[in-house]
Amino acid sequence: GKVGRMEGIAKMTCRSAERLRLPKKGNLKPGSDADVVIFDYEHVRDTATFEEPALVPEGIAYVILSGEIAAKDGEIVNAHLGKAVRYEG
């Protein structure tokens, strides 16, 4: 079935961070990492395929990591921001 807008956002943010025990992720509280994605809900679309998995999605205006712009309109602005998070649960 379909997931509502707010439920989908919660599943991708705060609920995932809670499950992975990452208290500074998934929220916009003071002291958190300030990771934000600004997107157009009506136009966001995954363009990646199995043949071309690195295609840029549509409808994402900004990716902000630790309060700094990492990507703007599908272009990497600062490739040094962010890091992989590994779950060892």
N, C-alpha and C positions, 0 to 999 in steps of 0.2 A: 504494500500500500504506500500511499504518499505520506510524506512527513511534512508538517506545517513549517512555515518559515522560522518561527522562533525555536521550535523543537530542533530543526536542522542546524541552526546556528549554535545552539547549546551543545548538541552532539559533537560538533566540530571544534568547539572551544573549551568551555569550562568542564564539561563532563569528561572529555578526553584527558585534559590536564589533571583532573582529580583521579581518574583511573590510573594514570601514569605517575601519580604522586609528584606533580610539578606545580607547587603552590604559586610560583611567580608567572605561570603561563595561564592563558585562557580567560583572563579577566582584565579589567581596566582599573584596578584598585591602586592606591598609592603604594609604591614599593615594588610593583610588578614590573615586568620587562618591557611593557609598552609595545607589544607586537600587535599590529593592526593591519587588516586588509580592507581597503575601501573599494567597493564594487557596486555595479549597477545590477540590482536584483533581477530586473526584467530582461537584461541582455547578457548576463554571464553565461558562458558556454565553454565546455571543455572541447578543445580541438584536437587533442592528442589521439593517436591511434597506436595499435601494436607496431605498425611499420615505422611510425614517426612519433615516439613517445615524448619528445622534447618540444613539441609544438606549443606555442604560447596560448593560454586560454583567452577568450574574448570577454570584455566587460569588466576587467579588473583595472581600476585606475591607478592605485598605489598599493605597494607592500611596504610597510614601515616596521623595522625591527629595532628594538631597543631605542625607539624614538627617532631613528634616522631612516631616510628614504632608501630602500633597497632596490625597488623597481617602480617605474612609472610608465603607464600605458604600454605594458608588455616588454619594456626594455630594462635590462639590468643597469642600475645607476651606481650601485656600490656592491660589488661581488664579495667584499670582505666581511659583510654583515651576516649574522646567523651561523648556526652550526647544527650538526646532526644531533638528535636526541636518541639515545639508545635505552630501551626498556629492558631491565633485567629483573623481571617479576617472578 
